[in-house]
Each structure stands twice: as structure tokens, then as C-alpha cells.
Amino acid sequence: MAAKKTVAQPAATSGSPVPAAPIAAQPDVLAVLPGEEPWTTEEVEEARAELFSEVERLKAELISSEAAVAGLMRDSGDSTGDEADTGSKNITREYELALAANTRETLTQADHALQRLDEGTYGLCEVCGNPIGKARMQAFPRATLCLDDKQRQERR
């Protein structure tokens, strides 16, 4: 008989939390849809490695994008040139700002997915609590909604 899995609770006397061991080392706790094979240790580690790689790539992208925005902001104070140059600089700056915001959001999602892996909630829909599906998680590791809830969200 398998031992019951528990997550450490904060210590009541010391005021400091007792660190919880990552549950991701136990892939059988991760949710799957009926009929899907349970997660294997290799699949969990592959998902973790992919997410970690994405986090590192996004951090580098964000640094580059923020440097570009800083350069464009610095150049926007330069009032030389015609209106077309100024307009072009403004469009480029807005594009870079949007790109940086999108990268920041994707980075937040990837960090959140890694956290969910550690907590053992990876693959559970954040709206209804049902399994998202292993195949969907492998195709889109940052998914937080099952297909039904994702479709409802997109209709709004």
C-alpha cells in the first residue's frame, strides 16, 4: 500500500514555514484525463526542463527588449528630423513596449507553471479543478484552463 502524500504546513510555534518537498518528484499525483496514461518521471522532468528553458529565454528577451525601449525613449527626446521620423520612432517605441509587456506576461505564465509543478497542481484547471489533460499540457505547458473553460473565456 502506498504511503499517503502530504504537503508540509507552516510551523505554528516558530512563525516560519516548514519547506514543502516538491511533489513533482512523484508524477503520479499530477492530473490526467480519463483514459490517459499517468505522467512518468521522465515526462515531468521534460516539462520542467522545457519550462525552465523558456523562462531563461524570456528573461534574455526581456532584457533585450527593455534595452531597446530605453534607447528609443532616449532618442525620442531628440527633436531633430521631420514628422515622419518622429511618427516612425513612436510606432517603433509602442511596438517594443507591447513586445516587452507580452514577454513579461509569458514569463509570468512560465514561472507559474513551474510553481504548479512543484505544488503538484500542474495539469489541474484553475477554474473548475478538473484535469486539463496530459496531451494538452505537453503541447502547451503553460496551460491553466481545461478546454471547456478556455473556450468559455474566449467567448467573453
DRENDREN-52842 format. One record per residue (C-alpha): residue number from 0; residue in one letter; x negated, y negated, z. Coordinates in nm, 3 decimals, always signed. Example, Ala and Ser with C-alpha at 12.3 -4.5 7.8 and 13.67 -1.06 7.14 Angstrom:
2
<r><num>0</num><residu>a</residu><px>-1.230</px><py>+0.450</py><pz>+0.780</pz></r>
<r><num>1</num><residu>s</residu><px>-1.367</px><py>+0.106</py><pz>+0.714</pz></r>
REM end
This chain:
156
<r><num>0</num><residu>m</residu><px>+0.000</px><py>+0.000</py><pz>+0.000</pz></r>
<r><num>1</num><residu>a</residu><px>-0.139</px><py>-0.342</py><pz>-0.097</pz></r>
<r><num>2</num><residu>a</residu><px>-0.213</px><py>-0.600</py><pz>+0.168</pz></r>
<r><num>3</num><residu>k</residu><px>+0.020</px><py>-0.898</py><pz>+0.185</pz></r>
<r><num>4</num><residu>k</residu><px>-0.128</px><py>-1.209</py><pz>+0.024</pz></r>
<r><num>5</num><residu>t</residu><px>-0.124</px><py>-1.522</py><pz>+0.237</pz></r>
<r><num>6</num><residu>v</residu><px>-0.247</px><py>-1.873</py><pz>+0.199</pz></r>
<r><num>7</num><residu>a</residu><px>-0.420</px><py>-2.035</py><pz>+0.494</pz></r>
<r><num>8</num><residu>q</residu><px>-0.219</px><py>-2.305</py><pz>+0.671</pz></r>
<r><num>9</num><residu>p</residu><px>-0.367</px><py>-2.621</py><pz>+0.827</pz></r>
<r><num>10</num><residu>a</residu><px>-0.504</px><py>-2.561</py><pz>+1.174</pz></r>
<r><num>11</num><residu>a</residu><px>-0.270</px><py>-2.707</py><pz>+1.436</pz></r>
<r><num>12</num><residu>t</residu><px>-0.532</px><py>-2.777</py><pz>+1.701</pz></r>
<r><num>13</num><residu>s</residu><px>-0.829</px><py>-2.923</py><pz>+1.517</pz></r>
<r><num>14</num><residu>g</residu><px>-0.640</px><py>-3.154</py><pz>+1.283</pz></r>
<r><num>15</num><residu>s</residu><px>-0.848</px><py>-3.037</py><pz>+0.986</pz></r>
<r><num>16</num><residu>p</residu><px>-0.713</px><py>-2.793</py><pz>+0.730</pz></r>
<r><num>17</num><residu>v</residu><px>-0.843</px><py>-2.441</py><pz>+0.705</pz></r>
<r><num>18</num><residu>p</residu><px>-0.963</px><py>-2.395</py><pz>+0.346</pz></r>
<r><num>19</num><residu>a</residu><px>-0.747</px><py>-2.157</py><pz>+0.146</pz></r>
<r><num>20</num><residu>a</residu><px>-0.920</px><py>-1.896</py><pz>-0.065</pz></r>
<r><num>21</num><residu>p</residu><px>-0.835</px><py>-1.932</py><pz>-0.433</pz></r>
<r><num>22</num><residu>i</residu><px>-0.558</px><py>-1.691</py><pz>-0.526</pz></r>
<r><num>23</num><residu>a</residu><px>-0.671</px><py>-1.689</py><pz>-0.888</pz></r>
<r><num>24</num><residu>a</residu><px>-0.918</px><py>-1.414</py><pz>-0.799</pz></r>
<r><num>25</num><residu>q</residu><px>-0.602</px><py>-1.200</py><pz>-0.764</pz></r>
<r><num>26</num><residu>p</residu><px>-0.443</px><py>-1.226</py><pz>-1.110</pz></r>
<r><num>27</num><residu>d</residu><px>-0.151</px><py>-1.000</py><pz>-1.017</pz></r>
<r><num>28</num><residu>v</residu><px>+0.007</px><py>-1.293</py><pz>-0.828</pz></r>
<r><num>29</num><residu>l</residu><px>+0.037</px><py>-1.502</py><pz>-1.145</pz></r>
<r><num>30</num><residu>a</residu><px>+0.383</px><py>-1.505</py><pz>-1.302</pz></r>
<r><num>31</num><residu>v</residu><px>+0.467</px><py>-1.331</py><pz>-1.628</pz></r>
<r><num>32</num><residu>l</residu><px>+0.791</px><py>-1.286</py><pz>-1.817</pz></r>
<r><num>33</num><residu>p</residu><px>+0.968</px><py>-0.950</py><pz>-1.800</pz></r>
<r><num>34</num><residu>g</residu><px>+0.801</px><py>-0.712</py><pz>-2.044</pz></r>
<r><num>35</num><residu>e</residu><px>+0.467</px><py>-0.897</py><pz>-2.044</pz></r>
<r><num>36</num><residu>e</residu><px>+0.153</px><py>-0.730</py><pz>-1.916</pz></r>
<r><num>37</num><residu>p</residu><px>+0.021</px><py>-0.875</py><pz>-1.588</pz></r>
<r><num>38</num><residu>w</residu><px>-0.274</px><py>-1.113</py><pz>-1.601</pz></r>
<r><num>39</num><residu>t</residu><px>-0.613</px><py>-0.945</py><pz>-1.587</pz></r>
<r><num>40</num><residu>t</residu><px>-0.911</px><py>-1.090</py><pz>-1.407</pz></r>
<r><num>41</num><residu>e</residu><px>-1.079</px><py>-1.149</py><pz>-1.744</pz></r>
<r><num>42</num><residu>e</residu><px>-0.776</px><py>-1.338</py><pz>-1.879</pz></r>
<r><num>43</num><residu>v</residu><px>-0.760</px><py>-1.558</py><pz>-1.569</pz></r>
<r><num>44</num><residu>e</residu><px>-1.130</px><py>-1.636</py><pz>-1.593</pz></r>
<r><num>45</num><residu>e</residu><px>-1.094</px><py>-1.708</py><pz>-1.965</pz></r>
<r><num>46</num><residu>a</residu><px>-0.810</px><py>-1.954</py><pz>-1.891</pz></r>
<r><num>47</num><residu>r</residu><px>-1.017</px><py>-2.115</py><pz>-1.613</pz></r>
<r><num>48</num><residu>a</residu><px>-1.323</px><py>-2.146</py><pz>-1.841</pz></r>
<r><num>49</num><residu>e</residu><px>-1.114</px><py>-2.297</py><pz>-2.122</pz></r>
<r><num>50</num><residu>l</residu><px>-0.955</px><py>-2.550</py><pz>-1.887</pz></r>
<r><num>51</num><residu>f</residu><px>-1.288</px><py>-2.637</py><pz>-1.726</pz></r>
<r><num>52</num><residu>s</residu><px>-1.445</px><py>-2.685</py><pz>-2.071</pz></r>
<r><num>53</num><residu>e</residu><px>-1.153</px><py>-2.907</py><pz>-2.171</pz></r>
<r><num>54</num><residu>v</residu><px>-1.195</px><py>-3.117</py><pz>-1.853</pz></r>
<r><num>55</num><residu>e</residu><px>-1.565</px><py>-3.170</py><pz>-1.927</pz></r>
<r><num>56</num><residu>r</residu><px>-1.495</px><py>-3.260</py><pz>-2.292</pz></r>
<r><num>57</num><residu>l</residu><px>-1.219</px><py>-3.503</py><pz>-2.194</pz></r>
<r><num>58</num><residu>k</residu><px>-1.439</px><py>-3.672</py><pz>-1.934</pz></r>
<r><num>59</num><residu>a</residu><px>-1.705</px><py>-3.732</py><pz>-2.201</pz></r>
<r><num>60</num><residu>e</residu><px>-1.438</px><py>-3.859</py><pz>-2.444</pz></r>
<r><num>61</num><residu>l</residu><px>-1.302</px><py>-4.094</py><pz>-2.181</pz></r>
<r><num>62</num><residu>i</residu><px>-1.645</px><py>-4.240</py><pz>-2.111</pz></r>
<r><num>63</num><residu>s</residu><px>-1.698</px><py>-4.298</py><pz>-2.483</pz></r>
<r><num>64</num><residu>s</residu><px>-1.351</px><py>-4.446</py><pz>-2.531</pz></r>
<r><num>65</num><residu>e</residu><px>-1.385</px><py>-4.677</py><pz>-2.232</pz></r>
<r><num>66</num><residu>a</residu><px>-1.722</px><py>-4.797</py><pz>-2.362</pz></r>
<r><num>67</num><residu>a</residu><px>-1.561</px><py>-4.872</py><pz>-2.699</pz></r>
<r><num>68</num><residu>v</residu><px>-1.279</px><py>-5.064</py><pz>-2.528</pz></r>
<r><num>69</num><residu>a</residu><px>-1.531</px><py>-5.261</py><pz>-2.321</pz></r>
<r><num>70</num><residu>g</residu><px>-1.720</px><py>-5.353</py><pz>-2.638</pz></r>
<r><num>71</num><residu>l</residu><px>-1.401</px><py>-5.459</py><pz>-2.814</pz></r>
<r><num>72</num><residu>m</residu><px>-1.292</px><py>-5.666</py><pz>-2.515</pz></r>
<r><num>73</num><residu>r</residu><px>-1.630</px><py>-5.835</py><pz>-2.510</pz></r>
<r><num>74</num><residu>d</residu><px>-1.609</px><py>-5.903</py><pz>-2.885</pz></r>
<r><num>75</num><residu>s</residu><px>-1.252</px><py>-6.035</py><pz>-2.864</pz></r>
<r><num>76</num><residu>g</residu><px>-1.381</px><py>-6.345</py><pz>-2.688</pz></r>
<r><num>77</num><residu>d</residu><px>-1.579</px><py>-6.428</py><pz>-3.000</pz></r>
<r><num>78</num><residu>s</residu><px>-1.355</px><py>-6.678</py><pz>-3.180</pz></r>
<r><num>79</num><residu>t</residu><px>-1.559</px><py>-6.680</py><pz>-3.499</pz></r>
<r><num>80</num><residu>g</residu><px>-1.405</px><py>-6.527</py><pz>-3.809</pz></r>
<r><num>81</num><residu>d</residu><px>-1.071</px><py>-6.560</py><pz>-3.970</pz></r>
<r><num>82</num><residu>e</residu><px>-0.728</px><py>-6.447</py><pz>-3.853</pz></r>
<r><num>83</num><residu>a</residu><px>-0.757</px><py>-6.118</py><pz>-4.041</pz></r>
<r><num>84</num><residu>d</residu><px>-1.074</px><py>-6.030</py><pz>-3.847</pz></r>
<r><num>85</num><residu>t</residu><px>-0.904</px><py>-6.119</py><pz>-3.520</pz></r>
<r><num>86</num><residu>g</residu><px>-0.598</px><py>-5.911</py><pz>-3.611</pz></r>
<r><num>87</num><residu>s</residu><px>-0.814</px><py>-5.617</py><pz>-3.711</pz></r>
<r><num>88</num><residu>k</residu><px>-1.003</px><py>-5.635</py><pz>-3.380</pz></r>
<r><num>89</num><residu>n</residu><px>-0.674</px><py>-5.648</py><pz>-3.190</pz></r>
<r><num>90</num><residu>i</residu><px>-0.539</px><py>-5.342</py><pz>-3.370</pz></r>
<r><num>91</num><residu>t</residu><px>-0.863</px><py>-5.152</py><pz>-3.308</pz></r>
<r><num>92</num><residu>r</residu><px>-0.859</px><py>-5.251</py><pz>-2.940</pz></r>
<r><num>93</num><residu>e</residu><px>-0.495</px><py>-5.139</py><pz>-2.899</pz></r>
<r><num>94</num><residu>y</residu><px>-0.577</px><py>-4.809</py><pz>-3.070</pz></r>
<r><num>95</num><residu>e</residu><px>-0.873</px><py>-4.748</py><pz>-2.840</pz></r>
<r><num>96</num><residu>l</residu><px>-0.664</px><py>-4.836</py><pz>-2.533</pz></r>
<r><num>97</num><residu>a</residu><px>-0.393</px><py>-4.590</py><pz>-2.641</pz></r>
<r><num>98</num><residu>l</residu><px>-0.655</px><py>-4.324</py><pz>-2.711</pz></r>
<r><num>99</num><residu>a</residu><px>-0.809</px><py>-4.374</py><pz>-2.365</pz></r>
<r><num>100</num><residu>a</residu><px>-0.465</px><py>-4.353</py><pz>-2.200</pz></r>
<r><num>101</num><residu>n</residu><px>-0.385</px><py>-4.031</py><pz>-2.388</pz></r>
<r><num>102</num><residu>t</residu><px>-0.720</px><py>-3.879</py><pz>-2.295</pz></r>
<r><num>103</num><residu>r</residu><px>-0.669</px><py>-3.977</py><pz>-1.930</pz></r>
<r><num>104</num><residu>e</residu><px>-0.323</px><py>-3.809</py><pz>-1.930</pz></r>
<r><num>105</num><residu>t</residu><px>-0.457</px><py>-3.490</py><pz>-2.090</pz></r>
<r><num>106</num><residu>l</residu><px>-0.741</px><py>-3.483</py><pz>-1.836</pz></r>
<r><num>107</num><residu>t</residu><px>-0.488</px><py>-3.511</py><pz>-1.553</pz></r>
<r><num>108</num><residu>q</residu><px>-0.290</px><py>-3.220</py><pz>-1.700</pz></r>
<r><num>109</num><residu>a</residu><px>-0.601</px><py>-3.002</py><pz>-1.732</pz></r>
<r><num>110</num><residu>d</residu><px>-0.708</px><py>-3.079</py><pz>-1.374</pz></r>
<r><num>111</num><residu>h</residu><px>-0.354</px><py>-2.996</py><pz>-1.258</pz></r>
<r><num>112</num><residu>a</residu><px>-0.364</px><py>-2.662</py><pz>-1.443</pz></r>
<r><num>113</num><residu>l</residu><px>-0.692</px><py>-2.572</py><pz>-1.271</pz></r>
<r><num>114</num><residu>q</residu><px>-0.537</px><py>-2.662</py><pz>-0.935</pz></r>
<r><num>115</num><residu>r</residu><px>-0.235</px><py>-2.442</py><pz>-1.014</pz></r>
<r><num>116</num><residu>l</residu><px>-0.470</px><py>-2.154</py><pz>-1.097</pz></r>
<r><num>117</num><residu>d</residu><px>-0.634</px><py>-2.192</py><pz>-0.756</pz></r>
<r><num>118</num><residu>e</residu><px>-0.297</px><py>-2.212</py><pz>-0.579</pz></r>
<r><num>119</num><residu>g</residu><px>-0.152</px><py>-1.912</py><pz>-0.761</pz></r>
<r><num>120</num><residu>t</residu><px>+0.131</px><py>-2.119</py><pz>-0.915</pz></r>
<r><num>121</num><residu>y</residu><px>-0.014</px><py>-2.113</py><pz>-1.266</pz></r>
<r><num>122</num><residu>g</residu><px>+0.250</px><py>-1.989</py><pz>-1.509</pz></r>
<r><num>123</num><residu>l</residu><px>+0.550</px><py>-2.097</py><pz>-1.300</pz></r>
<r><num>124</num><residu>c</residu><px>+0.785</px><py>-2.364</py><pz>-1.434</pz></r>
<r><num>125</num><residu>e</residu><px>+0.767</px><py>-2.678</py><pz>-1.220</pz></r>
<r><num>126</num><residu>v</residu><px>+1.139</px><py>-2.744</py><pz>-1.274</pz></r>
<r><num>127</num><residu>c</residu><px>+1.315</px><py>-2.410</py><pz>-1.225</pz></r>
<r><num>128</num><residu>g</residu><px>+1.036</px><py>-2.194</py><pz>-1.077</pz></r>
<r><num>129</num><residu>n</residu><px>+1.078</px><py>-1.920</py><pz>-1.338</pz></r>
<r><num>130</num><residu>p</residu><px>+0.780</px><py>-1.773</py><pz>-1.524</pz></r>
<r><num>131</num><residu>i</residu><px>+0.664</px><py>-1.977</py><pz>-1.824</pz></r>
<r><num>132</num><residu>g</residu><px>+0.526</px><py>-1.673</py><pz>-1.999</pz></r>
<r><num>133</num><residu>k</residu><px>+0.174</px><py>-1.542</py><pz>-2.028</pz></r>
<r><num>134</num><residu>a</residu><px>+0.166</px><py>-1.582</py><pz>-2.408</pz></r>
<r><num>135</num><residu>r</residu><px>+0.272</px><py>-1.949</py><pz>-2.381</pz></r>
<r><num>136</num><residu>m</residu><px>+0.011</px><py>-2.012</py><pz>-2.110</pz></r>
<r><num>137</num><residu>q</residu><px>-0.259</px><py>-1.857</py><pz>-2.325</pz></r>
<r><num>138</num><residu>a</residu><px>-0.154</px><py>-2.067</py><pz>-2.625</pz></r>
<r><num>139</num><residu>f</residu><px>-0.112</px><py>-2.388</py><pz>-2.420</pz></r>
<r><num>140</num><residu>p</residu><px>-0.299</px><py>-2.354</py><pz>-2.086</pz></r>
<r><num>141</num><residu>r</residu><px>-0.173</px><py>-2.692</py><pz>-1.957</pz></r>
<r><num>142</num><residu>a</residu><px>+0.196</px><py>-2.592</py><pz>-1.982</pz></r>
<r><num>143</num><residu>t</residu><px>+0.402</px><py>-2.669</py><pz>-1.672</pz></r>
<r><num>144</num><residu>l</residu><px>+0.753</px><py>-2.601</py><pz>-1.806</pz></r>
<r><num>145</num><residu>c</residu><px>+0.926</px><py>-2.291</py><pz>-1.937</pz></r>
<r><num>146</num><residu>l</residu><px>+1.063</px><py>-2.317</py><pz>-2.291</pz></r>
<r><num>147</num><residu>d</residu><px>+1.419</px><py>-2.391</py><pz>-2.174</pz></r>
<r><num>148</num><residu>d</residu><px>+1.312</px><py>-2.680</py><pz>-1.951</pz></r>
<r><num>149</num><residu>k</residu><px>+1.068</px><py>-2.811</py><pz>-2.211</pz></r>
<r><num>150</num><residu>q</residu><px>+1.349</px><py>-2.819</py><pz>-2.470</pz></r>
<r><num>151</num><residu>r</residu><px>+1.578</px><py>-2.998</py><pz>-2.221</pz></r>
<r><num>152</num><residu>q</residu><px>+1.305</px><py>-3.254</py><pz>-2.152</pz></r>
<r><num>153</num><residu>e</residu><px>+1.250</px><py>-3.319</py><pz>-2.524</pz></r>
<r><num>154</num><residu>r</residu><px>+1.624</px><py>-3.371</py><pz>-2.584</pz></r>
<r><num>155</num><residu>r</residu><px>+1.637</px><py>-3.655</py><pz>-2.331</pz></r>
REM end
